[in-house]
Amino acid sequence: MTSPQPRPNVAEIPPYVAGKPPTVRPGMTSYKLSSNENPYPPLPGVVEAVRAGVEAMNRYPDMGSVALYEALASTFEVPTDHLSVATGSVGLIYQLVQAFCAPGDEVVFAWRSFEAYPIAVTAAAATAVKVPVLPDGRHDLDAMAAAVTDRTKVVLVCTPNNPTGPAVTQAELDAFLAKVPPHVLVVVDEAYLEFVRMADPVDGLATYRVRDNVVLTRTFSKAYGLAGFRVGYAVAPAPIAAALRAVSLPFGVSTVAQLAAIASLERRAELLERVDALVAERTRVVAGLREAGWDVPDAQGNFVWFELGDRTADFAAAADEAGIVVRPFAGEGARVSIGETEANDRLVQVAAAFS
């Protein structure tokens, strides 16, 4: 007699490696640059909105997230039935694969890209088809289109790409979509949308409005600074959004998360000023790194990527000694978030010494 056993694919699920907290060093302020978090505190008024939700913690959240759906619909000028909310954009990725893939179906995505993609695919017993990014960290959209087969059900396009940084242009996305069969779902993962500053940026909303097979996934964790509350949203044609809501976890988005997201949308102008400041810091950091001799990829998120290969662990250790913790990917490179000014200065100093 044997004990109960999970499905075989469960044993194959790769672990998610979260960014480490900073090492406490006496006499030194340490900084966490490992999780692409927003370094700013909550916007004025958001804490007050959350406090009202805390006082009702004995009650279940609004399972329909009615007020949040209305706020999103008003802000982005989309129908409420074209929306689905979940515990961050990562929750939506899991739901999309669950809703659209049977065991053995294929999901195509760039690699390296968001670490949760192969986890979500394997958890659904689907098959991950990883297409290497180009040497400059960009998606190889031609190769991704060529990788689509009659078994492909979903394609994931992460723009800007986490962790390498570059974003897809609208012309590139349009050309790619023209090659993808209309029955294949194309997920445009826009977790870092607000940080993009480039020529011909993707207009996700305009794209979804003319494509029946496109869904956008977005989050309040990055630009909005609500990483601790776990709330994201998808914009998609009504049938796709309905499928997402059908497989969603009941009461998944907490009351405080809903209230914080609504309050943040109401203060979007202030939020975007903070994003502009982070983008300015990103520009300064990239310039400093390139002056120090680093050929870092185009950075369109709130982070920079170091191609390091087998020097990755040494770089992470050097950063840790300087009081900043980064996110290493063993044998490949390190992703470093744009954080507080002092933390960014230390990063440039460490990188200059390391190069």
C-alpha positions, 0 to 999 in steps of 0.5 A: 500500500502506498500513500496518496500521490500527487499528479506526476507533473507536480514533482516537476514544478520548479520552485519560485525563488523570491528576492532575498531581504537585505542583510542587516549590517551594523552601522550601514543602511541596507537596501533590498533591490531584489524584487522590483518593489517601488521604494516610495511609501503609499500615496497619501490617502491610500493608507486611510482607505485601507484603514477603513477596510481593516476595521471590517476584517471580520467580514468577507471581501466583496467577491464581485469586486464591484467597486474596483471593477467600476474604477478600472472600467472608468479609468481605462474606458473598458466595459466591466465584463472585459475585466478580471481581477486576481492576486497580482498579474501572476495570479492571472497567468495561472488562471489563464493557463488553467482555463485554456490549456489541457494536459499536454497543450503547449505554452510558448514564451521567451526565456529567460523571462518571468520566473512564474511562467514555467511554474504556472505551465507545469502546474497545469500539466501543460508543456512549456516551449521556451524560446531564447531571447536575443543577445540584447535581451529582447524577445525573438518574436520571429522564433516565437511565431515559428514555435507555434504548433497545432498544440499551442494554446497560449503565447506569453509576451512579457513587455518589458521583459522581466528580468532582461529589461527591453520592451516590444514595440507596437510594430513588432507586436502587430507583425507577430500577431499577424503570424499567430493563428486566431485560436491561440491566446496571446497574453501581453504581460504588462506588469511594468507598463508604466515605466516604458519610455521608448519610441513606438511603445505597445498600446495594449488597450488599442491592440486588445480592442481589435484582436479577439485573441489578446489579453492584457495582464497588469498589476498594482504591485510595481508602479502603484506600490501595492506589492504587499496587497496582491492585486492585479487585473486583466483586460480582455474580450468578454469571453476570455475575461469570463473564463478568467473569472470562472476559474478565479479563487472565491474572495481572492482579492482582499477588502484592503487590496480592493480599497487600496487599488481604488484609492491608488487609481483616484490618485493616478496623477500623483502616482505617475509623477513618482514613476517619472522620478523612478524613470529618471533614476533608471536613466541615471543608473544606466548611464553610470553603468555604461560609463563604467563599461557595462553593456546593459540591455535597454531598461524599460522596467524599474530594473537593470540586467547584468549578463554575468554567466558564471560570475553571477554569484560573485557579483551578488556577493559583492553587492551584498557586502555593499549593503544591497541585495540583488536577484541572481539567476545562477549561471546567467546574470543578476537583475537589480531594481531601481531603488532609493538614490543611495542604493542606486549609487552603491550599485553603480560603485559595486558594478564599476569595481566589479567590471 
